[in-house]
Amino acid sequence: MGLLKTTLLACYGLGSYAALGAVNSPSTSETRWLAKIAREYEFVGPFPQEAREQHFLNPGYPLGAEVLFPLNYSLPFPSHLADGGLVHWQTSLVPSPVGSEAYTQGTPDSVHYSIAFPEVRWGSIRTTEGWAGLQHHALLHTKIRLIPPQSHVATFAPRPTYLVLSASQCSYIAIFGHAEEPLTPAWYTCNIYDHTGMPSIRVPLKPHFDSYLDRRGSFWPVLETIELDVLMSLDYEIRLFGDPIVSGNSTLPIIQANLSVDVEDDGEQTTPGRTANEILEPPTFQPDQLGLPEDNFDQRDHYIRVNNDAHIFPHFVDGWAYGDAVGIEIISCSEEYWSISHGLSFIDGLATHGIQLELWEPTRIAPSQTRLVSMKLAQSKPLTTPEASLTLELYLHSETHSHQETQKITVTIPIQNHLGLSKLSEDPKGFLMTYHSVSGAPASAVVLPPPNETYQITTRSRILLALHGAGVMHTHPFWISALPRPEHAWVLVAQGLTPWGLDWREASRADVCAALRALVLRLVGIWREDDYCTTHDYVREIVLPKRPSVPVKTIPVIAIGHSNGGQGALHLASSFPDCIPALIPAAGYTSARLYVPTQVSRGSLFADATLQGIMRASVQGQDGDIIAGNLALSHVHLVHGGNDENVPVWHSRERMALIKTWNPNADVNMTEVVGKPHFWDGVFTDEPVSTIVKELTASPYSNSNKETPFTLTVAWPSESGSMRGWRIREATVPGRLSRVQMNGKSIRTTNVHTLSITLSKTKFNPGDIITLDHEKIKIPEKSHVWFHRTESMRWQVTDTIIPYPSAPLSSILTSARPIALVIPVERAQHYETIALRIAHNLYTYLKLDSTILRDSEVDGNILEGRSVVVIGGHHNKYGIAIRSGPLRVSSDGSITIGGEVYSGAGIGALSLHNRHLYMDASDLSGYERILRAFPLRTGIPGPEWMVLGPDSDTKGFGGVIAAGFWSRGGGLSESMSYFT
């Protein structure tokens, strides 16, 4: 066993840090490397671009896929936004902030960029193109200087390990060292949404120092300043920056971006103790309390940062934890892999407290990775004190064979113990419930108990599901205070992974369902997916061994939401009509493509109509208008401010008209509040909406005796539930819409291969004869009946089946456990950088957890129950062994599908098959293209497979060489495939 070290672990970088060094130590500039951003910068633009099209286009546009410095700033570039159709490079200067030379430890060098093009006649463009015409791309170039220590101790200064970047509201950033030949940029994804508390980008510095020393023919230490070039991709999206007329009373759109830099050293010394900016409180225990010898307290560490602000921990109610999920965010600043184990835990210094914690699964952290260490909490007796704190231990074990050691982290978390629901029912803030969400990551939701002591579970109990708007934290007081609190209604304030998430679709929708399941199990002790919605782990039913003694087994759910949450409520209720019989969406848009039109898409200017259809089909499941008819039997009350400056009021009017098109007698109504803006404090609590909320939460929601014809429309069966008990389970041709039209006992289907009914939710009884597509079928003596087409395309009653999981690329994000990123041992360093960027993107955008594995480490048990991303093409032995889809990769790197062979520079492919996403490419630029196309945001086309080439850099998805969907069995679908 290796050496045991007990220490407070912290890494230097952006954010909060442990105390480093002594009070009388030399100044930072004398003892450690510094990073400085040049105040001079150049930028070029604007170039027309559709929202989120940068995931196909080259972020370095108008430059090529390879870049050589210095750049030629005299070249003009075509752009239809500018007078004369040409744009040129411009230069500017960021003024130095006051005191910038007084560089102190923990204070990164930061700049703010405001990029605008006042010479462009934006008002004229808006007149003809609308606000979508304001969207554009620009490219910025600057430099970062790495400055060595200034004193004689430079000889002993450690080599910096990472350049630490915090880049917000840009789309991509790339760092370049010196090179004599053109370089393929490694593009890192920025924090485009400007989420707070997101991990920084860590760019390894070893290659840059090695290159410098090779050129000089010298050895460490480096005593000269090293200059790095920086390219930032800047994209003005209306949904990010807003309408300039509203935000700045101007027609001029302005891109606002921020960049901060620092360096991390691989030999900092930590000094335990309490300082103002310390990240970890020191443990309250002496060495003998922990059963460890005193001489094991060595202060050298390998820099693991613990982010106290990001912990996930439940509140306690009457002494019992309201949730079993605990998350500890750790950030590796090391160049090694570490495995993590759990040690002891204490409450206020007491080892016996009735609370047990264990790791959700074996956990490791890769170099520079950020992970939310997932733990499960169990409790055997209640906590009796109103205030307490939990201290737990995590052990880190080095996986480096040259030196094996164990280090310990101690983490202290305050516990909030609420003394009873009677007081909480009047508390405006509610309490936090935790649960394990998508990728097994711990997540939280706010719960507001019913007021006036109506929290006892009865037939009148309801769950009021509240979905927030884009960029709003679910715990924000302004959002919590805006929510109604009707009697008997438990308000569940969901997060959807992050403040932006996936616009309440797919993985974000699965998070909502996981939160709903956690609350339902708390209240009634039983969960059936058919009664609610599909979670990330696809569990059909859970019955707790000790159910609460309550008179009901299900609780009706009513959804409310504002803005993005309003359309989220509409989308969720349309996808699971039986789960959510009533909803009150406020200021919700009908669909993203109508909210921000896509007529300026580069891809549509070059793509074949068949290719456009396939790409469009991959995102049609994200459009609310397509499935609006699923609300034809629901109770819908739309709310909208008459003077909404963000989501025009016609969106709610159009949604009402769409629903009534499917059912003229639908119970859909609208309150349009004259003069009100996008949001106001009383959006849900002012009259008449307040009364409507009370009425909808008081409705009995029993099945009506009246038989009303309806049509259920589904884009992806795996993402949809039932309507009046009817549920589409499998499409005949995946990628096309599926429909069931029900009129009494006559049922017609379109593109449906398997469907089911829950008899208790229908008007049918065993023995009834129904007509299904002109075939007479007798309903058997079953509570759930499944119908499946035979090879002759005739319907037959069948047992429960598990269809092939057809879905777009983005479905890889919905994983029950941490997403596995499998890289080859061969050329591991190169593929590891790709995996690390994917891991960073998953966590930054969606708070999804992932683990990086080498192909030699993988066996079937490790990857069970999770999504898998296979990186490295023919180099990945696991991928070659497990690959079963029609898209193949040869030993020479060429890609074959449907008899077509694709090879050559810049080719890359993404293919999803049996919960494995394969990333194959011929070279570095090919991997950069498919890395950008990796699904992270809504609105990005991603069929089940596609092959990209160099033309996508300038033509967007018009540069896709081949794309399509698999057949329902996972084979090649000729009708839903495109080949050049």
Rosetta blueprint (number, residue, H / E / L):
1 M L
2 G L
3 L E
4 L E
5 K E
6 T E
7 T L
8 L L
9 L L
10 A L
11 C L
12 Y L
13 G L
14 L L
15 G L
16 S L
17 Y L
18 A L
19 A L
20 L E
21 G L
22 A L
23 V L
24 N L
25 S L
26 P L
27 S L
28 T H
29 S H
30 E H
31 T H
32 R L
33 W L
34 L E
35 A E
36 K E
37 I E
38 A L
39 R L
40 E E
41 Y E
42 E E
43 F E
44 V E
45 G E
46 P E
47 F E
48 P E
49 Q L
50 E L
51 A L
52 R L
53 E H
54 Q H
55 H H
56 F L
57 L L
58 N L
59 P L
60 G L
61 Y L
62 P L
63 L L
64 G L
65 A L
66 E L
67 V E
68 L L
69 F L
70 P L
71 L L
72 N L
73 Y L
74 S L
75 L L
76 P L
77 F E
78 P E
79 S L
80 H L
81 L L
82 A L
83 D H
84 G H
85 G H
86 L E
87 V E
88 H L
89 W L
90 Q E
91 T E
92 S E
93 L E
94 V L
95 P L
96 S L
97 P L
98 V L
99 G L
100 S L
101 E L
102 A L
103 Y L
104 T L
105 Q L
106 G L
107 T L
108 P L
109 D E
110 S E
111 V E
112 H E
113 Y E
114 S E
115 I E
116 A E
117 F L
118 P L
119 E L
120 V L
121 R L
122 W H
123 G H
124 S H
125 I H
126 R H
127 T H
128 T H
129 E H
130 G L
131 W H
132 A H
133 G H
134 L H
135 Q L
136 H E
137 H E
138 A E
139 L E
140 L E
141 H E
142 T E
143 K E
144 I E
145 R E
146 L E
147 I E
148 P L
149 P L
150 Q L
151 S L
152 H H
153 V H
154 A H
155 T H
156 F H
157 A L
158 P L
159 R L
160 P E
161 T E
162 Y E
163 L E
164 V E
165 L E
166 S E
167 A E
168 S E
169 Q L
170 C L
171 S L
172 Y E
173 I E
174 A E
175 I E
176 F E
177 G L
178 H L
179 A L
180 E L
181 E L
182 P L
183 L E
184 T L
185 P L
186 A L
187 W L
188 Y E
189 T E
190 C L
191 N E
192 I L
193 Y L
194 D L
195 H L
196 T L
197 G L
198 M L
199 P L
200 S L
201 I E
202 R E
203 V E
204 P E
205 L L
206 K H
207 P H
208 H H
209 F H
210 D H
211 S H
212 Y H
213 L H
214 D H
215 R H
216 R H
217 G L
218 S L
219 F L
220 W L
221 P L
222 V L
223 L L
224 E L
225 T L
226 I E
227 E E
228 L E
229 D E
230 V E
231 L E
232 M E
233 S E
234 L E
235 D E
236 Y E
237 E L
238 I H
239 R H
240 L H
241 F H
242 G L
243 D L
244 P H
245 I H
246 V H
247 S H
248 G H
249 N L
250 S L
251 T L
252 L L
253 P L
254 I E
255 I E
256 Q E
257 A E
258 N E
259 L E
260 S E
261 V E
262 D E
263 V E
264 E E
265 D E
266 D L
267 G L
268 E L
269 Q E
270 T E
271 T L
272 P L
273 G L
274 R L
275 T L
276 A L
277 N L
278 E L
279 I L
280 L L
281 E L
282 P L
283 P L
284 T L
285 F L
286 Q L
287 P H
288 D H
289 Q H
290 L H
291 G L
292 L L
293 P L
294 E H
295 D H
296 N H
297 F L
298 D L
299 Q L
300 R E
301 D L
302 H L
303 Y L
304 I E
305 R E
306 V E
307 N L
308 N H
309 D H
310 A H
311 H L
312 I E
313 F L
314 P L
315 H L
316 F E
317 V E
318 D L
319 G L
320 W E
321 A E
322 Y L
323 G E
324 D L
325 A E
326 V E
327 G E
328 I E
329 E E
330 I E
331 I E
332 S E
333 C L
334 S L
335 E L
336 E L
337 Y L
338 W E
339 S E
340 I E
341 S E
342 H E
343 G E
344 L E
345 S E
346 F E
347 I E
348 D L
349 G L
350 L E
351 A L
352 T L
353 H L
354 G L
355 I E
356 Q E
357 L E
358 E E
359 L E
360 W L
361 E L
362 P L
363 T E
364 R E
365 I E
366 A L
367 P L
368 S L
369 Q L
370 T E
371 R E
372 L E
373 V E
374 S E
375 M E
376 K E
377 L E
378 A E
379 Q E
380 S L
381 K L
382 P L
383 L L
384 T L
385 T L
386 P L
387 E E
388 A E
389 S E
390 L E
391 T E
392 L E
393 E E
394 L E
395 Y E
396 L E
397 H E
398 S E
399 E L
400 T L
401 H L
402 S L
403 H L
404 Q L
405 E E
406 T E
407 Q E
408 K E
409 I E
410 T E
411 V E
412 T E
413 I E
414 P E
415 I E
416 Q E
417 N E
418 H E
419 L L
420 G L
421 L H
422 S H
423 K H
424 L H
425 S L
426 E L
427 D L
428 P L
429 K L
430 G L
431 F E
432 L E
433 M E
434 T E
435 Y E
436 H E
437 S L
438 V H
439 S H
440 G H
441 A L
442 P E
443 A E
444 S E
445 A E
446 V E
447 V E
448 L E
449 P L
450 P L
451 P L
452 N L
453 E L
454 T L
455 Y L
456 Q L
457 I L
458 T L
459 T L
460 R L
461 S L
462 R E
463 I E
464 L E
465 L E
466 A E
467 L E
468 H L
469 G L
470 A L
471 G L
472 V L
473 M L
474 H L
475 T L
476 H L
477 P H
478 F H
479 W H
480 I H
481 S H
482 A L
483 L L
484 P L
485 R L
486 P L
487 E L
488 H L
489 A E
490 W E
491 V E
492 L E
493 V E
494 A L
495 Q L
496 G L
497 L L
498 T L
499 P L
500 W L
501 G L
502 L L
503 D L
504 W L
505 R L
506 E H
507 A H
508 S H
509 R H
510 A H
511 D H
512 V H
513 C H
514 A H
515 A H
516 L H
517 R H
518 A H
519 L H
520 V H
521 L H
522 R H
523 L H
524 V L
525 G L
526 I E
527 W E
528 R E
529 E H
530 D H
531 D H
532 Y L
533 C L
534 T L
535 T L
536 H L
537 D L
538 Y L
539 V L
540 R L
541 E E
542 I E
543 V E
544 L L
545 P L
546 K L
547 R L
548 P L
549 S L
550 V L
551 P L
552 V L
553 K L
554 T L
555 I L
556 P L
557 V E
558 I E
559 A E
560 I E
561 G E
562 H E
563 S L
564 N H
565 G H
566 G H
567 Q H
568 G H
569 A H
570 L H
571 H H
572 L H
573 A H
574 S H
575 S H
576 F L
577 P L
578 D L
579 C L
580 I L
581 P L
582 A E
583 L E
584 I E
585 P E
586 A E
587 A L
588 G L
589 Y L
590 T L
591 S L
592 A H
593 R H
594 L H
595 Y H
596 V L
597 P L
598 T L
599 Q L
600 V L
601 S L
602 R L
603 G H
604 S H
605 L H
606 F L
607 A L
608 D L
609 A H
610 T H
611 L H
612 Q H
613 G H
614 I H
615 M H
616 R H
617 A H
618 S H
619 V H
620 Q H
621 G H
622 Q H
623 D L
624 G L
625 D L
626 I L
627 I L
628 A H
629 G H
630 N H
631 L H
632 A L
633 L L
634 S L
635 H E
636 V E
637 H E
638 L E
639 V E
640 H E
641 G E
642 G L
643 N L
644 D L
645 E L
646 N L
647 V L
648 P L
649 V L
650 W H
651 H H
652 S H
653 R H
654 E H
655 R H
656 M H
657 A H
658 L H
659 I H
660 K H
661 T H
662 W H
663 N L
664 P L
665 N L
666 A L
667 D L
668 V E
669 N E
670 M E
671 T E
672 E E
673 V E
674 V L
675 G L
676 K L
677 P L
678 H L
679 F L
680 W L
681 D L
682 G L
683 V L
684 F L
685 T L
686 D L
687 E L
688 P L
689 V H
690 S H
691 T H
692 I H
693 V H
694 K H
695 E H
696 L H
697 T H
698 A H
699 S L
700 P L
701 Y L
702 S L
703 N L
704 S L
705 N L
706 K L
707 E L
708 T L
709 P L
710 F E
711 T E
712 L E
713 T E
714 V E
715 A L
716 W L
717 P H
718 S H
719 E H
720 S L
721 G L
722 S L
723 M E
724 R L
725 G L
726 W E
727 R E
728 I E
729 R E
730 E E
731 A E
732 T L
733 V L
734 P L
735 G L
736 R L
737 L L
738 S E
739 R E
740 V E
741 Q E
742 M E
743 N E
744 G L
745 K L
746 S E
747 I E
748 R E
749 T E
750 T E
751 N L
752 V E
753 H E
754 T E
755 L E
756 S E
757 I E
758 T E
759 L H
760 S H
761 K H
762 T L
763 K L
764 F L
765 N L
766 P L
767 G L
768 D L
769 I E
770 I E
771 T E
772 L E
773 D L
774 H L
775 E E
776 K E
777 I E
778 K E
779 I L
780 P L
781 E L
782 K L
783 S L
784 H E
785 V E
786 W E
787 F E
788 H E
789 R E
790 T L
791 E L
792 S L
793 M L
794 R L
795 W E
796 Q E
797 V E
798 T E
799 D L
800 T L
801 I L
802 I L
803 P L
804 Y L
805 P L
806 S L
807 A L
808 P L
809 L H
810 S H
811 S H
812 I H
813 L H
814 T L
815 S L
816 A L
817 R L
818 P L
819 I E
820 A E
821 L E
822 V E
823 I E
824 P L
825 V L
826 E L
827 R L
828 A H
829 Q H
830 H H
831 Y H
832 E H
833 T H
834 I H
835 A H
836 L H
837 R H
838 I H
839 A H
840 H H
841 N H
842 L H
843 Y H
844 T H
845 Y H
846 L H
847 K L
848 L L
849 D L
850 S E
851 T E
852 I E
853 L E
854 R E
855 D H
856 S H
857 E H
858 V L
859 D L
860 G L
861 N L
862 I L
863 L L
864 E L
865 G L
866 R L
867 S L
868 V E
869 V E
870 V E
871 I E
872 G L
873 G H
874 H H
875 H H
876 N L
877 K H
878 Y H
879 G H
880 I H
881 A H
882 I H
883 R L
884 S L
885 G L
886 P L
887 L L
888 R E
889 V E
890 S L
891 S L
892 D L
893 G L
894 S L
895 I E
896 T E
897 I E
898 G L
899 G L
900 E E
901 V E
902 Y E
903 S L
904 G L
905 A L
906 G L
907 I L
908 G E
909 A E
910 L E
911 S E
912 L E
913 H E
914 N L
915 R L
916 H E
917 L E
918 Y E
919 M E
920 D E
921 A E
922 S L
923 D L
924 L H
925 S H
926 G H
927 Y H
928 E H
929 R H
930 I H
931 L H
932 R H
933 A L
934 F L
935 P L
936 L L
937 R L
938 T L
939 G L
940 I L
941 P L
942 G L
943 P L
944 E L
945 W E
946 M E
947 V E
948 L E
949 G L
950 P L
951 D L
952 S H
953 D H
954 T H
955 K H
956 G H
957 F H
958 G H
959 G H
960 V E
961 I E
962 A E
963 A E
964 G E
965 F E
966 W E
967 S L
968 R L
969 G L
970 G L
971 G L
972 L E
973 S E
974 E E
975 S E
976 M E
977 S E
978 Y E
979 F E
980 T L
